[in-house]
Amino acid sequence: MFSLTAATTSVATDAAGRPREIRADGLRLPVTALLSVRDETAAHPMETGPRTVFIVSAAERRYRLVHLLRDRRWTIEELAARRAGFARAA
């Protein structure tokens, strides 16, 4: 069993749309490296719509940031975490 807590999250981007900062519940994590980008605007799942997936490094951890273009929303997931971080929808 697990518990979920609601969180206020957002991703700040630069003028080109690249993530620069992850914000969650008052925490501000500057993105230190953009590791990969996957543009799924041409071929995307029908139920989710077009999206762009970023793998970034912030605070010595890796995160998957997914920008859902139809909803103008971000999802944030910590990758290979040793301890619980935040994995929330913005």
C-alpha positions in Angstrom: 0.0 0.0 0.0 1.2 3.5 -0.6 -0.1 7.0 -0.1 -0.1 9.9 -2.5 0.0 13.6 -1.6 -1.1 16.4 -3.9 1.7 18.7 -4.9 1.9 22.0 -6.9 4.5 21.5 -9.6 5.7 23.3 -12.6 8.5 23.4 -15.1 10.1 26.7 -16.1 11.5 26.8 -19.7 13.7 29.1 -21.8 12.5 30.9 -24.9 13.2 27.7 -27.0 11.0 25.6 -24.7 13.9 23.7 -23.0 13.3 23.0 -19.3 15.4 25.2 -17.0 13.9 24.7 -13.6 11.7 22.1 -11.8 9.5 23.5 -9.1 7.5 21.4 -6.6 6.1 22.4 -3.2 8.4 25.3 -2.7 11.5 23.4 -4.0 13.3 24.9 -7.0 15.7 22.6 -8.8 17.7 24.2 -11.6 18.3 21.9 -14.5 22.0 21.3 -14.8 22.0 19.2 -18.0 19.7 18.3 -20.8 20.5 14.6 -21.4 18.0 13.7 -24.2 15.0 14.9 -26.0 12.3 12.8 -27.8 9.9 14.7 -30.0 6.6 12.8 -30.4 4.6 15.4 -32.1 4.4 13.5 -35.5 3.9 10.0 -34.1 2.0 9.9 -30.8 -0.5 7.8 -28.8 -4.0 8.8 -29.7 -5.2 8.8 -26.1 -2.4 11.1 -24.8 -1.8 13.3 -27.9 1.5 14.9 -29.0 4.2 15.2 -26.4 7.9 16.0 -25.9 10.0 13.9 -23.5 13.0 15.4 -21.9 15.6 13.6 -19.7 17.3 16.1 -17.5 19.7 16.2 -14.6 18.9 18.4 -11.6 20.2 18.3 -8.0 22.4 15.3 -8.9 19.4 13.3 -10.0 17.8 12.4 -13.3 14.2 13.3 -14.1 11.9 12.5 -17.0 9.9 15.6 -17.9 7.0 15.0 -20.3 5.3 18.0 -21.9 1.8 17.1 -23.0 1.2 19.6 -25.8 -2.6 19.1 -26.0 -3.1 19.8 -22.3 -0.2 22.2 -21.9 0.8 20.2 -18.9 4.0 18.7 -17.6 4.6 15.4 -15.8 7.7 14.9 -13.7 9.2 11.6 -12.8 12.4 10.9 -10.9 14.5 8.1 -12.6 16.5 5.5 -10.7 16.0 7.2 -7.3 17.8 5.8 -4.3 15.3 7.4 -2.1 11.8 8.9 -2.7 11.9 12.2 -4.6 8.9 13.8 -6.3 7.1 12.3 -9.2 4.1 14.5 -9.8 2.0 16.0 -12.6 2.2 19.8 -13.2 
